[in-house]
Each structure stands twice: as structure tokens, then as C-alpha cells.
Amino acid sequence: MTTEAGGSENLLFLTDEQLRKGIEAMFFAYRGFTADPDRILEGMDYGRAHHRALHFIHRSPGTTVNNLLSILGVTKQSLNRVLRTLIEDGLVESKVGRADKRERHLHLAPKGAELERRLSDAQRARMRAAYRAAGPAAVQGFRQVLEAMMDAEARRHYQSLKETNT
């Protein structure tokens, strides 16, 4: 990586200005990343919390409510509101656990799978375009930065999802 003056940059030391630019880039990138799903959800009375729930239920069919709570890092009350809506609207199915009747296992209903696909397709298109524009080395570096920003709990969940892809 080079500085704007053309010299090489020591990545172990970043100025406050460089960090501020990175923070601002993250804010604006997040806005772009969520804009397409927000447009799809507009008028459906669903928001980003519903999108996240659909995403992670899709990624881990049969996940328990407690596991989803842990992944999302939200309160039980907040998640229950989101799940109640998704279940009532026929997007998510909740099944009683076979081994433990207190557990509820979550699956996407066909209608939920279709909405999740539309939301993910929009985000994949944006990510694909950004990755192509940045190139393979930047993609790897970006992923490393994101992983380094995760706290231990988030990294554990992320690693377990990565392992389901192999």
C-alpha cells in the first residue's frame, strides 16, 4: 500500500485522520449495503432486524431461538417481536424440539425463503461488484480487517458459519 505522496505506508501506525476516513467509509458502505434490502422491505412493515433474522435462519435451518439470540446479540423481547411477526406472516416456522420440548427450532417457510433470496441477491450483487472493482488482494485484506474488528463472541459465530460452507 502506498501513501498519497507515493511512499510506502507502515500499516502498524495509522494516523487519526486515516482512522477517521476508514470509520466514515464504513458508515457509508453500510448505508449502501443496507439500502437495497431496505427498499425491498419498504412497505412490508419489516426492517433490518427481520432481514437479519431471515438471513441467519436461512444459514442455519433448525437453529434454536437461543442460538439466534446469541448470533444477533439482541434482547429476547426484541427477537420475540421480530419472530412473532415473521411467524404470523408465514415467513418462518417454529417447531418444538424433539429432544428438548422447551426449544423452538426455526425454519424458513417457502414465502420466507423467497424474501430471503431477494434480499440476499441484492446484497450479493453489490458485494460482487465491489469485490470485482477492488480485486482479490483487497478482498482478502477487507475480510481480514472485518474479522479483526469482531469481538470474540461474534468471531466464534462467524467461524461456525464459515465451517458450514466447507
Z-matrix of the N, CA and C atoms (Angstrom, degrees):
N
C 1 1.449
C 2 1.523 1 108.04
N 3 1.296 2 117.01 1 143.14
C 4 1.459 3 120.31 2 179.55
C 5 1.513 4 110.17 3 -120.01
N 6 1.320 5 115.48 4 157.11
C 7 1.452 6 119.93 5 175.47
C 8 1.509 7 108.30 6 -82.88
N 9 1.337 8 115.57 7 172.24
C 10 1.458 9 119.09 8 -179.96
C 11 1.520 10 110.73 9 -63.29
N 12 1.335 11 118.30 10 -27.46
C 13 1.463 12 121.76 11 179.69
C 14 1.522 13 111.15 12 -78.29
N 15 1.334 14 118.12 13 -8.95
C 16 1.453 15 121.43 14 176.13
C 17 1.514 16 114.09 15 100.19
N 18 1.328 17 118.70 16 -7.94
C 19 1.459 18 121.01 17 178.33
C 20 1.507 19 110.41 18 -82.91
N 21 1.328 20 115.54 19 171.58
C 22 1.456 21 116.42 20 -179.51
C 23 1.522 22 109.76 21 -85.00
N 24 1.313 23 115.40 22 151.36
C 25 1.451 24 121.74 23 -173.37
C 26 1.521 25 109.20 24 -111.35
N 27 1.304 26 116.26 25 132.98
C 28 1.449 27 121.78 26 176.46
C 29 1.521 28 107.95 27 -83.22
N 30 1.338 29 117.76 28 110.11
C 31 1.457 30 121.45 29 -176.17
C 32 1.524 31 113.30 30 -73.47
N 33 1.327 32 117.11 31 -7.48
C 34 1.458 33 118.87 32 177.36
C 35 1.522 34 111.09 33 -80.50
N 36 1.309 35 117.85 34 -14.32
C 37 1.453 36 121.33 35 177.18
C 38 1.515 37 109.12 36 -130.25
N 39 1.309 38 115.53 37 117.85
C 40 1.460 39 120.70 38 177.42
C 41 1.522 40 108.42 39 -119.15
N 42 1.302 41 115.84 40 139.93
C 43 1.461 42 119.80 41 178.89
C 44 1.525 43 109.59 42 -75.11
N 45 1.317 44 115.33 43 162.25
C 46 1.462 45 119.91 44 175.92
C 47 1.520 46 110.46 45 -58.99
N 48 1.324 47 117.14 46 -35.71
C 49 1.464 48 120.96 47 179.29
C 50 1.531 49 110.92 48 -65.33
N 51 1.323 50 117.62 49 -41.84
C 52 1.467 51 120.74 50 177.70
C 53 1.530 52 110.61 51 -64.26
N 54 1.313 53 116.24 52 -41.07
C 55 1.467 54 120.18 53 178.21
C 56 1.528 55 110.59 54 -65.64
N 57 1.339 56 117.62 55 -42.10
C 58 1.459 57 121.26 56 178.63
C 59 1.522 58 110.50 57 -60.00
N 60 1.327 59 116.78 58 -42.14
C 61 1.470 60 120.72 59 178.79
C 62 1.527 61 110.65 60 -63.17
N 63 1.318 62 116.76 61 -39.98
C 64 1.465 63 120.65 62 177.62
C 65 1.520 64 111.88 63 -65.11
N 66 1.320 65 116.36 64 -41.58
C 67 1.470 66 120.79 65 178.63
C 68 1.521 67 109.93 66 -63.09
N 69 1.318 68 116.15 67 -45.83
C 70 1.464 69 119.67 68 -179.91
C 71 1.526 70 111.23 69 -65.07
N 72 1.317 71 117.03 70 -39.06
C 73 1.466 72 120.30 71 177.38
C 74 1.529 73 109.64 72 -61.68
N 75 1.337 74 116.94 73 -39.97
C 76 1.468 75 121.01 74 179.30
C 77 1.531 76 110.48 75 -63.63
N 78 1.332 77 117.58 76 -42.87
C 79 1.465 78 120.45 77 178.23
C 80 1.525 79 111.22 78 -60.19
N 81 1.333 80 116.12 79 -48.20
C 82 1.463 81 119.30 80 -177.57
C 83 1.534 82 111.83 81 -70.37
N 84 1.323 83 117.22 82 -35.38
C 85 1.466 84 120.18 83 176.94
C 86 1.528 85 110.08 84 -64.72
N 87 1.324 86 116.49 85 -42.16
C 88 1.467 87 120.00 86 178.53
C 89 1.523 88 110.25 87 -61.88
N 90 1.320 89 116.56 88 -41.16
C 91 1.460 90 120.21 89 177.71
C 92 1.530 91 110.42 90 -59.16
N 93 1.323 92 116.75 91 -43.99
C 94 1.459 93 120.40 92 177.59
C 95 1.516 94 112.21 93 -66.81
N 96 1.320 95 116.55 94 -41.41
C 97 1.457 96 122.24 95 -178.23
C 98 1.526 97 111.82 96 -62.89
N 99 1.324 98 116.77 97 -34.39
C 100 1.462 99 120.58 98 -178.12
C 101 1.531 100 112.95 99 -93.60
N 102 1.334 101 118.16 100 -11.52
C 103 1.468 102 121.25 101 -174.83
C 104 1.525 103 112.67 102 -62.86
N 105 1.322 104 117.31 103 -45.11
C 106 1.469 105 120.14 104 -178.10
C 107 1.533 106 111.49 105 -64.13
N 108 1.335 107 119.12 106 -50.10
C 109 1.470 108 118.64 107 176.26
C 110 1.535 109 112.33 108 -61.86
N 111 1.336 110 117.15 109 -36.92
C 112 1.464 111 119.16 110 178.46
C 113 1.526 112 110.89 111 -59.53
N 114 1.337 113 116.71 112 -40.05
C 115 1.469 114 120.42 113 178.59
C 116 1.530 115 111.01 114 -65.46
N 117 1.321 116 116.74 115 -39.41
C 118 1.469 117 120.78 116 178.58
C 119 1.534 118 110.47 117 -65.37
N 120 1.330 119 116.60 118 -40.43
C 121 1.465 120 121.36 119 -177.03
C 122 1.530 121 113.32 120 -79.26
N 123 1.339 122 116.00 121 -17.57
C 124 1.459 123 120.87 122 -178.31
C 125 1.532 124 109.72 123 -55.95
N 126 1.306 125 116.11 124 130.48
C 127 1.458 126 120.81 125 178.98
C 128 1.521 127 114.10 126 84.50
N 129 1.329 128 117.67 127 -4.73
C 130 1.469 129 120.74 128 178.84
C 131 1.532 130 111.29 129 -97.81
N 132 1.312 131 117.12 130 -3.11
C 133 1.467 132 122.60 131 -174.72
C 134 1.528 133 112.29 132 63.98
N 135 1.320 134 116.31 133 28.25
C 136 1.456 135 122.07 134 174.06
C 137 1.525 136 108.21 135 -118.17
N 138 1.315 137 114.42 136 152.61
C 139 1.452 138 119.49 137 178.56
C 140 1.509 139 111.19 138 -130.28
N 141 1.318 140 115.14 139 -163.15
C 142 1.467 141 120.86 140 -177.04
C 143 1.522 142 112.93 141 -63.62
N 144 1.323 143 116.91 142 -31.85
C 145 1.472 144 119.37 143 178.29
C 146 1.531 145 110.08 144 -64.65
N 147 1.318 146 116.87 145 -38.87
C 148 1.467 147 120.98 146 177.51
C 149 1.530 148 109.76 147 -65.92
N 150 1.327 149 115.32 148 -41.39
C 151 1.465 150 120.39 149 179.24
C 152 1.531 151 110.12 150 -61.28
N 153 1.323 152 116.77 151 -47.63
C 154 1.470 153 119.50 152 -179.65
C 155 1.523 154 111.27 153 -61.36
N 156 1.333 155 116.52 154 -42.49
C 157 1.472 156 119.59 155 178.93
C 158 1.524 157 110.26 156 -61.33
N 159 1.321 158 117.37 157 -47.04
C 160 1.469 159 120.21 158 178.72
C 161 1.525 160 110.91 159 -59.74
N 162 1.324 161 116.66 160 -43.18
C 163 1.464 162 120.81 161 -178.92
C 164 1.533 163 111.09 162 -58.23
N 165 1.328 164 116.37 163 -51.26
C 166 1.460 165 118.81 164 -173.98
C 167 1.532 166 113.00 165 -77.33
N 168 1.309 167 118.05 166 -26.00
C 169 1.468 168 119.12 167 172.50
C 170 1.524 169 108.69 168 -68.53
N 171 1.328 170 116.77 169 -39.67
C 172 1.467 171 120.62 170 176.45
C 173 1.527 172 111.03 171 -62.17
N 174 1.340 173 116.84 172 -43.64
C 175 1.468 174 121.38 173 -177.72
C 176 1.528 175 112.28 174 -67.55
N 177 1.338 176 116.93 175 -28.82
C 178 1.469 177 121.10 176 -177.47
C 179 1.522 178 109.74 177 -134.74
N 180 1.340 179 117.38 178 72.66
C 181 1.467 180 119.43 179 -179.36
C 182 1.528 181 110.66 180 -56.31
N 183 1.323 182 115.35 181 134.54
C 184 1.460 183 120.15 182 -179.41
C 185 1.519 184 113.17 183 88.32
N 186 1.327 185 116.60 184 1.72
C 187 1.464 186 119.05 185 179.04
C 188 1.524 187 109.33 186 -57.66
N 189 1.302 188 115.76 187 151.70
C 190 1.462 189 119.93 188 179.68
C 191 1.526 190 109.56 189 -86.91
N 192 1.315 191 114.93 190 160.95
C 193 1.461 192 120.45 191 176.46
C 194 1.527 193 109.03 192 -59.42
N 195 1.321 194 117.65 193 -42.36
C 196 1.471 195 120.46 194 -179.66
C 197 1.524 196 111.81 195 -63.12
N 198 1.319 197 117.43 196 -39.49
C 199 1.460 198 119.84 197 177.65
C 200 1.526 199 110.29 198 -65.63
N 201 1.313 200 117.06 199 -41.69
C 202 1.459 201 120.77 200 178.55
C 203 1.528 202 110.46 201 -63.97
N 204 1.316 203 117.31 202 -38.92
C 205 1.469 204 121.39 203 175.09
C 206 1.523 205 110.26 204 -56.89
N 207 1.317 206 115.62 205 -45.97
C 208 1.458 207 121.13 206 -179.03
C 209 1.527 208 111.87 207 -65.31
N 210 1.316 209 117.19 208 -43.41
C 211 1.464 210 121.47 209 -179.80
C 212 1.528 211 110.92 210 -63.69
N 213 1.326 212 116.77 211 -46.55
C 214 1.455 213 121.22 212 -174.81
C 215 1.529 214 113.11 213 -79.30
N 216 1.326 215 116.43 214 -24.29
C 217 1.456 216 119.70 215 179.78
C 218 1.524 217 112.75 216 65.54
N 219 1.325 218 116.41 217 37.91
C 220 1.462 219 121.25 218 179.22
C 221 1.525 220 108.93 219 -115.47
N 222 1.317 221 115.55 220 171.12
C 223 1.461 222 119.25 221 178.41
C 224 1.527 223 110.03 222 -76.27
N 225 1.307 224 114.87 223 156.80
C 226 1.462 225 120.60 224 178.83
C 227 1.533 226 110.00 225 -61.21
N 228 1.323 227 116.75 226 -40.30
C 229 1.460 228 121.41 227 179.82
C 230 1.525 229 110.83 228 -61.98
N 231 1.320 230 116.74 229 -44.28
C 232 1.465 231 121.44 230 179.92
C 233 1.527 232 110.77 231 -63.75
N 234 1.332 233 116.97 232 -46.83
C 235 1.457 234 120.21 233 -179.89
C 236 1.530 235 111.07 234 -65.27
N 237 1.318 236 117.13 235 -39.48
C 238 1.466 237 119.68 236 179.71
C 239 1.523 238 111.65 237 -61.30
N 240 1.344 239 117.04 238 -38.44
C 241 1.474 240 120.08 239 177.08
C 242 1.525 241 110.32 240 -61.67
N 243 1.336 242 116.27 241 -45.56
C 244 1.462 243 121.65 242 -179.02
C 245 1.530 244 110.01 243 -64.58
N 246 1.321 245 116.79 244 -48.87
C 247 1.469 246 120.25 245 -178.34
C 248 1.519 247 111.96 246 -64.39
N 249 1.331 248 116.97 247 -39.12
C 250 1.465 249 119.77 248 179.72
C 251 1.535 250 109.73 249 -57.87
N 252 1.314 251 116.22 250 -45.58
C 253 1.470 252 120.61 251 179.39
C 254 1.525 253 111.12 252 -62.88
N 255 1.330 254 116.57 253 -47.21
C 256 1.466 255 120.56 254 -178.14
C 257 1.527 256 112.04 255 -64.00
N 258 1.315 257 116.38 256 -36.86
C 259 1.468 258 121.15 257 179.12
C 260 1.527 259 109.75 258 -71.76
N 261 1.331 260 117.26 259 -46.98
C 262 1.470 261 120.72 260 -179.81
C 263 1.524 262 111.68 261 -61.13
N 264 1.332 263 116.77 262 -34.22
C 265 1.463 264 121.14 263 -178.65
C 266 1.527 265 113.11 264 -85.72
N 267 1.336 266 116.86 265 2.28
C 268 1.459 267 120.79 266 174.90
C 269 1.521 268 114.85 267 78.09
N 270 1.329 269 118.07 268 21.48
C 271 1.455 270 120.97 269 178.69
C 272 1.527 271 112.37 270 -94.01
N 273 1.331 272 116.29 271 -29.28
C 274 1.468 273 121.86 272 -178.13
C 275 1.522 274 108.46 273 -128.14
N 276 1.326 275 114.61 274 142.53
C 277 1.461 276 121.23 275 174.59
C 278 1.517 277 108.51 276 -111.15
N 279 1.308 278 116.34 277 137.61
C 280 1.458 279 122.72 278 178.59
C 281 1.514 280 108.02 279 -114.56
N 282 1.326 281 115.97 280 121.63
C 283 1.468 282 120.55 281 -177.90
C 284 1.519 283 109.42 282 -118.45
N 285 1.322 284 115.95 283 139.60
C 286 1.463 285 121.62 284 178.05
C 287 1.519 286 108.80 285 -67.85
N 288 1.328 287 116.43 286 139.01
C 289 1.458 288 121.59 287 -179.57
C 290 1.517 289 112.31 288 -65.01
N 291 1.324 290 115.58 289 145.11
C 292 1.465 291 119.94 290 178.53
C 293 1.521 292 111.20 291 -75.17
N 294 1.330 293 116.67 292 -45.12
C 295 1.468 294 120.84 293 -177.52
C 296 1.524 295 111.15 294 -79.37
N 297 1.332 296 116.68 295 -38.66
C 298 1.457 297 121.22 296 -178.27
C 299 1.531 298 107.68 297 -128.94
N 300 1.306 299 116.07 298 108.58
C 301 1.471 300 121.50 299 -175.69
C 302 1.533 301 112.60 300 -65.16
N 303 1.337 302 117.01 301 -15.58
C 304 1.475 303 120.01 302 178.67
C 305 1.522 304 111.52 303 -78.12
N 306 1.326 305 116.39 304 -20.78
C 307 1.468 306 120.03 305 -179.21
C 308 1.520 307 111.00 306 -79.59
N 309 1.324 308 114.29 307 145.31
C 310 1.460 309 120.31 308 171.86
C 311 1.521 310 107.19 309 -117.10
N 312 1.327 311 115.92 310 125.35
C 313 1.457 312 122.24 311 179.70
C 314 1.522 313 108.52 312 -101.23
N 315 1.331 314 115.03 313 135.62
C 316 1.462 315 120.57 314 -172.73
C 317 1.522 316 111.61 315 -108.96
N 318 1.321 317 114.82 316 136.97
C 319 1.463 318 122.98 317 178.30
C 320 1.517 319 107.80 318 -136.95
N 321 1.316 320 116.81 319 149.57
C 322 1.458 321 119.49 320 173.18
C 323 1.519 322 109.39 321 -79.32
N 324 1.308 323 115.71 322 134.16
C 325 1.462 324 121.58 323 170.44
C 326 1.533 325 106.43 324 -78.19
N 327 1.320 326 118.79 325 164.29
C 328 1.471 327 119.86 326 -179.60
C 329 1.533 328 113.55 327 -51.43
N 330 1.320 329 116.44 328 -42.05
C 331 1.467 330 121.12 329 178.78
C 332 1.540 331 110.85 330 -63.07
N 333 1.316 332 116.71 331 -38.85
C 334 1.465 333 121.28 332 177.75
C 335 1.512 334 112.22 333 -69.79
N 336 1.330 335 115.82 334 -38.08
C 337 1.471 336 120.26 335 178.17
C 338 1.519 337 110.42 336 -64.24
N 339 1.320 338 117.29 337 -38.03
C 340 1.468 339 121.30 338 178.69
C 341 1.530 340 111.06 339 -66.49
N 342 1.322 341 117.30 340 -44.10
C 343 1.468 342 120.07 341 178.51
C 344 1.526 343 109.98 342 -65.65
N 345 1.309 344 117.42 343 -43.12
C 346 1.472 345 120.58 344 179.19
C 347 1.523 346 109.92 345 -60.47
N 348 1.322 347 117.95 346 -40.92
C 349 1.459 348 121.47 347 179.27
C 350 1.525 349 110.99 348 -62.37
N 351 1.320 350 117.00 349 -44.13
C 352 1.469 351 120.37 350 178.83
C 353 1.524 352 111.14 351 -61.58
N 354 1.325 353 116.65 352 -43.36
C 355 1.464 354 121.15 353 -179.69
C 356 1.532 355 110.51 354 -65.59
N 357 1.320 356 116.20 355 -45.69
C 358 1.470 357 120.55 356 -179.02
C 359 1.517 358 111.79 357 -68.72
N 360 1.326 359 117.69 358 -38.36
C 361 1.471 360 120.19 359 177.61
C 362 1.526 361 110.61 360 -58.07
N 363 1.323 362 116.23 361 -42.69
C 364 1.467 363 120.42 362 179.92
C 365 1.528 364 110.57 363 -63.09
N 366 1.323 365 117.04 364 -43.72
C 367 1.463 366 119.45 365 -179.46
C 368 1.523 367 111.65 366 -72.27
N 369 1.317 368 117.67 367 -36.54
C 370 1.466 369 120.08 368 177.38
C 371 1.523 370 110.59 369 -62.79
N 372 1.321 371 117.14 370 -40.05
C 373 1.468 372 120.03 371 179.35
C 374 1.527 373 110.58 372 -61.91
N 375 1.322 374 116.86 373 -43.17
C 376 1.465 375 120.47 374 179.14
C 377 1.528 376 110.69 375 -65.86
N 378 1.331 377 117.23 376 -44.25
C 379 1.467 378 121.18 377 179.73
C 380 1.524 379 110.62 378 -64.93
N 381 1.316 380 117.11 379 -42.92
C 382 1.464 381 121.36 380 -179.45
C 383 1.533 382 110.12 381 -59.71
N 384 1.331 383 116.90 382 -45.81
C 385 1.466 384 120.90 383 -179.89
C 386 1.528 385 110.77 384 -63.81
N 387 1.314 386 116.84 385 -42.44
C 388 1.469 387 120.49 386 179.75
C 389 1.529 388 110.84 387 -66.48
N 390 1.316 389 116.75 388 -43.83
C 391 1.462 390 120.55 389 179.18
C 392 1.522 391 111.35 390 -62.01
N 393 1.324 392 116.82 391 -43.77
C 394 1.468 393 120.13 392 178.80
C 395 1.516 394 111.04 393 -62.18
N 396 1.325 395 116.72 394 -41.54
C 397 1.465 396 120.69 395 -179.48
C 398 1.525 397 111.28 396 -66.76
N 399 1.332 398 117.37 397 -35.50
C 400 1.463 399 121.31 398 -175.86
C 401 1.528 400 113.23 399 -83.41
N 402 1.312 401 117.76 400 -32.79
C 403 1.457 402 121.20 401 -178.98
C 404 1.519 403 112.79 402 92.77
N 405 1.356 404 115.41 403 161.97
C 406 1.469 405 121.01 404 -172.54
C 407 1.525 406 114.80 405 -59.93
N 408 1.317 407 118.15 406 -41.20
C 409 1.474 408 119.78 407 -178.58
C 410 1.525 409 110.35 408 -64.61
N 411 1.319 410 116.75 409 -41.03
C 412 1.459 411 120.66 410 179.35
C 413 1.525 412 110.90 411 -66.30
N 414 1.326 413 116.75 412 -38.24
C 415 1.470 414 120.75 413 179.05
C 416 1.517 415 109.42 414 -61.31
N 417 1.318 416 116.92 415 -46.96
C 418 1.466 417 120.52 416 179.36
C 419 1.527 418 110.75 417 -62.70
N 420 1.316 419 117.09 418 -43.49
C 421 1.465 420 121.10 419 178.79
C 422 1.518 421 111.85 420 -63.69
N 423 1.313 422 116.60 421 -41.74
C 424 1.455 423 121.80 422 178.40
C 425 1.523 424 110.41 423 -60.25
N 426 1.322 425 116.26 424 -46.64
C 427 1.466 426 120.35 425 179.54
C 428 1.531 427 110.41 426 -61.50
N 429 1.330 428 116.74 427 -40.74
C 430 1.469 429 120.10 428 178.65
C 431 1.525 430 111.28 429 -63.02
N 432 1.322 431 117.12 430 -40.87
C 433 1.464 432 120.95 431 178.42
C 434 1.527 433 109.62 432 -63.58
N 435 1.323 434 117.13 433 -46.81
C 436 1.466 435 120.03 434 -179.58
C 437 1.524 436 110.99 435 -60.68
N 438 1.325 437 116.96 436 -44.65
C 439 1.464 438 119.99 437 179.89
C 440 1.521 439 111.37 438 -64.07
N 441 1.327 440 117.53 439 -36.87
C 442 1.460 441 121.05 440 179.04
C 443 1.531 442 111.62 441 -68.64
N 444 1.316 443 118.05 442 -25.10
C 445 1.458 444 121.75 443 179.29
C 446 1.524 445 112.67 444 -80.11
N 447 1.324 446 117.83 445 -18.06
C 448 1.461 447 121.10 446 -177.45
C 449 1.518 448 110.66 447 -71.50
N 450 1.341 449 115.47 448 142.73
C 451 1.457 450 117.92 449 171.38
C 452 1.532 451 107.97 450 -77.40
N 453 1.314 452 116.54 451 171.28
C 454 1.469 453 120.93 452 -172.75
C 455 1.532 454 112.34 453 -58.98
N 456 1.321 455 117.09 454 -41.67
C 457 1.474 456 120.82 455 -179.13
C 458 1.523 457 110.79 456 -64.74
N 459 1.320 458 117.13 457 -45.92
C 460 1.464 459 120.89 458 179.55
C 461 1.524 460 110.30 459 -64.00
N 462 1.323 461 117.24 460 -41.15
C 463 1.463 462 120.94 461 179.69
C 464 1.524 463 110.93 462 -62.61
N 465 1.327 464 116.77 463 -37.58
C 466 1.471 465 121.08 464 178.72
C 467 1.530 466 110.04 465 -62.79
N 468 1.335 467 116.59 466 -46.12
C 469 1.470 468 119.97 467 178.54
C 470 1.524 469 110.87 468 -64.67
N 471 1.320 470 116.09 469 -42.00
C 472 1.465 471 120.86 470 -179.79
C 473 1.527 472 110.47 471 -62.05
N 474 1.327 473 116.92 472 -45.02
C 475 1.457 474 120.93 473 179.16
C 476 1.522 475 111.24 474 -62.09
N 477 1.339 476 117.32 475 -39.84
C 478 1.466 477 119.12 476 -179.73
C 479 1.527 478 110.76 477 -67.39
N 480 1.326 479 118.36 478 -33.90
C 481 1.467 480 120.41 479 176.34
C 482 1.533 481 110.51 480 -70.94
N 483 1.327 482 117.18 481 -37.84
C 484 1.466 483 120.27 482 177.98
C 485 1.519 484 110.67 483 -61.96
N 486 1.327 485 116.34 484 -37.95
C 487 1.466 486 120.78 485 -178.30
C 488 1.522 487 111.87 486 -67.67
N 489 1.330 488 117.92 487 -26.95
C 490 1.464 489 119.90 488 179.11
C 491 1.519 490 111.51 489 -72.54
N 492 1.325 491 117.65 490 -14.26
C 493 1.464 492 121.57 491 179.18
C 494 1.529 493 112.86 492 -87.86
N 495 1.319 494 117.40 493 -14.20
C 496 1.468 495 119.36 494 -176.04
C 497 1.493 496 112.33 495 -91.17
